Amino acid sequence: MGNAHPTIELIQAIMEYVNTRYESSDRVVSYEAAAPEFYFAESSAAPPSSYKSAPMKGSMPPAPQADEDRLASPRPKKLRLSRLFSNRTPAEKASSVEEQCYEMAPEPSICLDEVEGSFAGAGCINLPEPLIPTPGSRSLEELVNNPAESFAAMLFRLIDEKGLTDPEVYNKAGVSRQTFSKIRSKEDYAPSKDTVISLAMALGLKLDEVQDLLNTAGFALSNSSKSDIVISYFFEHGMHDLGLLNETLYEMGFAVIGG
């Protein structure tokens, strides 16, 4: 693992960084996402504030005492726009702004009050705009036949930009010459995530460059993985010492790179 050893201060700084990034990652289901059938026919029918960030673990949290009567009361009927306009004449429908919205997004599952033709109880509802192809947009065939830069192409471009040689990079990265030769000779060679990270360390890349390089190989550094956050910390702070990274990962109980 090399001679470098992480200090207590470094471990503490990384632990704080990891906890902040990990806790901010999107792993909590909001009340709104968990309750798509919530009715908005009453002007006061907004989700209780205590629900908004409640973690959803198999069931909905109990309603606050103050809201039990309202939630237990009979719910207004849910009407679809097609039924709402069913008794209008063709001329009335054609001149209706609501019907024009309906034509753009048929049968949207939105909740209205019992008053036919009225949006008063539901407030302002913005229906999605129709999908219109942008001028000059490429077809699926064009996209498939013109893929983005490959891992190998990006890697060797970065090596040239850094003014380094192949042996300098693979020796510093701890990658075998055979593996590096496969990357050089096979455009579609699929390296492991550890290999990509090791090469990125040897190249002294910034965090956004690392993410781009990983993306070309089908990987990413995720905020949902604590070991990935440790790796992100090193790149974000310009610490390109693979030995120190592995010592830190080991001290924190995570798998080392290439281990």
C-alpha positions, 0 to 999 in steps of 0.5 A, spaced: 500 500 500 505 504 499 509 508 505 503 514 505 499 514 512 493 518 513 493 522 519 487 523 524 485 530 521 485 527 514 480 521 516 476 526 520 475 531 514 474 525 510 468 522 515 465 529 515 465 530 507 462 523 507 457 524 511 455 530 508 455 528 501 451 521 503 446 524 507 444 529 502 444 524 496 437 522 494 434 516 498 428 519 501 421 518 498 417 525 499 410 525 501 408 527 494 411 522 490 409 517 495 401 519 494 400 520 487 392 519 489 392 525 493 386 530 492 386 537 491 379 539 490 379 542 497 383 549 497 386 547 504 388 540 501 395 540 502 400 535 504 401 536 512 408 539 513 410 534 517 409 529 511 414 532 506 420 529 508 418 523 511 422 517 509 417 512 506 419 505 509 413 500 507 407 504 509 405 512 509 406 515 516 400 516 521 396 523 519 397 528 525 391 528 530 389 535 527 388 532 520 385 526 521 378 529 521 379 532 514 383 526 511 377 521 514 372 525 511 369 523 504 373 524 498 370 528 492 369 524 486 375 524 481 373 527 474 377 526 468 377 531 463 373 527 458 367 526 462 367 533 464 366 536 457 362 530 455 355 534 455 358 540 451 357 541 444 362 540 439 363 548 438 363 549 445 369 544 446 372 547 440 372 554 443 374 551 450 381 552 453 381 546 457 379 542 452 385 544 448 389 542 454 386 536 454 387 535 446 395 536 448 395 531 454 389 526 453 386 523 459 391 526 464 390 523 471 388 530 475 383 531 480 377 537 480 372 539 484 364 537 483 362 543 479 362 541 472 367 545 468 370 549 474 377 549 475 376 553 482 377 548 487 383 545 483 387 552 482 392 553 476 393 546 473 399 546 468 398 541 463 405 538 460 406 541 453 406 536 447 413 533 445 415 537 438 421 535 435 426 540 435 429 542 428 435 539 426 434 534 432 438 527 430 435 521 429 436 514 433 440 511 427 444 517 427 445 517 434 447 510 434 452 511 429 455 517 432 457 515 439 461 519 444 468 519 445 470 512 447 474 510 454 480 509 450 480 515 445 479 519 451 484 516 455 490 517 450 487 524 449 488 526 456 495 522 456 497 527 450 494 533 453 498 532 460 505 531 456 506 524 459 508 517 456 504 510 456 509 507 461 509 513 466 502 513 466 501 505 467 507 504 472 504 510 476 497 507 476 499 500 478 496 497 471 500 492 468 503 493 461 499 487 458 492 491 461 494 497 458 496 494 451 489 491 451 486 498 452 491 501 447 490 496 441 482 494 442 478 500 442 472 497 445 476 494 451 472 494 457 476 496 463 474 495 471 472 501 475 478 500 479 483 501 473 479 507 471 480 510 477 488 508 478 489 511 471 485 517 473 490 518 479 496 517 475 494 523 470 492 527 476 485 529 473 480 533 476 473 530 479 469 532 473 474 529 468 474 523 473 467 523 472 467 523 464 472 518 464 468 513 468 462 515 464 465 513 458 467 506 461 460 505 464 461 507 471 460 513 476 462 516 483 456 515 486 454 519 493 450 513 495 457 509 496 461 511 501 467 509 498 466 512 492 465 519 496 472 518 499 475 517 492 471 523 490 474 527 496 481 525 494 480 528 486 476 534 489 482 536 493 487 535 488 490 529 492 493 524 487 497 519 491 494 512 490 498 509 496 495 514 501 488 513 498 488 506 499 491 507 506 485 511 507 480 506 504 483 501 508 483 505 515 475 507 514 473 499 513 472 500 505 475 495 499 482 498 496 483 500 489 485 494 485 485 489 492 
